[in-house]
Amino acid sequence: MYLPLNLLAKGVFILGISNLIFLSLVLLTCRCTLSNFSKMLWKYNWYKKLYEHHCIFWKLFLLSVFLHAVLAIVNYGNPF
């Protein structure tokens, strides 16, 4: 299957943005990395609902990083 290079480059860019979004969500819901900040947020119901999806954010982040790497290698090749 042949995909235009322009479409692959857009996919790499979009997945890069999704990496940043999912990483932000993982860090926001992780009690280990932002302990003082997350302790302050525990009094809000929206944070408790967001925290329930912490494991899903990890899985989506890892999937996004994997797809980002694969598309980047397919589109730009191996530099070594």
Secondary structure, DSSP 4 states (H G I P E B T S, - for coil): ----HHHHHHHHHHHHHHHHHHHHHHHHH-TTTTHHHHHHHTTSHHHHHHHTTHHHHHHHHHHHHHHHHHHHHHHH----
